[in-house]
């Protein structure tokens, strides 16, 4: 069935024409780099730790080997031209950072949530978007972790790798926090749970921090914020289904450099 993910919506919000090239025309846009390889490998370790908490305790060396295996696998999976331009110094620092982060993951979870049970890891969300009437569309996503605490509340957690952390501006940025807003909304719909009984959190895994390498912080999504997120989603779907692909020329040069299609035959 037609579906949309949060990352796809972000691409549309960034530039509708970029969305067309990547998601409609199926051209290759961003294909990954050292940061994505590191992030995916750390996510794999986090998933293992949460699934097998008792086994993971005291197994820091084994978890480090798991990271190393997954990190190298992810690097090798990158396209040849990307692998040829990897920052070797950055890769080395990432291999050093992971063993420092890993021992802090489970203690940070226990300190933040207290008594809890793991409900799911990498839970697939594939729920009809009832708010969009023009065509049947599904919201698709994968929730990194869901735990349930002693008070009966469900907690949705998304792991995020970063360097030293996030400032207050990024922690409140709508196109960052809307990810958890959507997860909460559609997780509640999937399981028929009162949204008031669900809380959402980001967990920052910090590569360059000297201490407190794992930081949890809560993201709130009340009715107003949820309605704003849904309005953006419906607006995106309306434009996508009606083939309105307006170029955002302000997006040609982003935070991480020029767009992959800038001044190519695909976008002039």
Secondary structure, DSSP 8 states (H G I E B T S, - for coil): --EEEHHHHHHHHH-HHHHIIIIIS--------HHHHHHHHHHHHHHHHHHTHHHHTT-HHHHHHHHHHHHHHHHHTS-HHHHTT--HHHHHHHHHHHHHHHHHHHHHHHHHH-SEEEEEEEEEEEEE-TT--SS--EEEEEEEEEEEETTS-EEEEEEEEESS---HHHHH-HHHHHHHHHHHHHHHHHHT--GGGEEEEEEEEESS-SS--EEEEEE---HHHHHHHHHHHHHHHHHHHTT-----GGGSEETTEE-TTTTBTTB-
